[in-house]
Amino acid sequence: MEELRKEIDELDEQILKLIARRKEVVKEIARIKKARDLPVVDVERERAHLKILKILGNELGLEPDEVELVFKVLILISIMRQVTDL
């Protein structure tokens, strides 16, 4: 069981690194949106992206509702980041 817990710890670290990288990309997107006078929220983009992510998640054996929940949180964080960076 300890080996499995260690593996989870390592996976969590990788997830955190990916979230940190995502945050950097969001900051760059916020900069571009500001320069182009674009709105922070793009509902159609979010809807289409969530649909694709749920399909991909399902193909990977994940529950679509759980995938949607995780990514809605990430999207909300991204929106908050963009608002504060603008």
N, C-alpha and C positions, 0 to 999 in steps of 0.2 A: 504494500500500500504506500510506503514512503516513496518508492520510485515513481508511482503514479502522481503523488502529490508534487513531487519535484517537477515532473513533466508539466503539470498544470501551472506551477509557478513560472516555468520557462515560457509557456504559451501566453500567460498573462503579461509577461514582460514584453513579448513580441507584439501583443495587442496594444499595449501602452505606447510602444515605439511607433506603431502605425497610426494611432490616434494623434500623437504628437506631430507626425509628418502631415497628417490630414489637416491639422490646425495651421501649419505653415502654408499649405496650399490655399486654404480658406482665406488666410490673410492676403495672399496675392490676388485672389479673386475679388476680395473686397476693394483692393486698391484699383483694380481694373474697372469694377462697377462704378466706383466713385469717379474715375477719370472719364468714363463714358456716360455718366449721369443715368445709370441703370438702377432699377429697384433692387433692394436686397433680396426680396422673396420672389422666386419664380415657381409658382404653384404647378404649372404644367411640367416643368423640368423635374420637380420633386415627385409628382405623381408618376411620371413615366419611369423615373429612376427606381422608385420603390417597387413598381411592378416588375421590373427586370431583376432587382435584387431578390424579391420573393420567389421568382421562378428559379433563379440560380440557387438560392437557399434550399428550395424544395428538391432540386436535383442533387444537392449535397446531403439530403436527409434531414434538413432542418424544417421546423414548423413555420409556414409563411407568416403567421401572426407574430411569432417571436422575432423573426427577422425584421418585420415591419416595426415592432416596438424598439428594437435596438437602433435601427437606422433613423427612426423618428427622433430619438434622443440625440443622436449625432447631428442630424439636420438642425434641430433646435439649438444645439450648442453652436453650430456653424452660423446660424442666423444671428444669435446673440453676439458672436465674435465679430461678424460683419458690421452690425449696428454700432458696436463700440469702436471699431476701427475706422468707421466713416466719420 
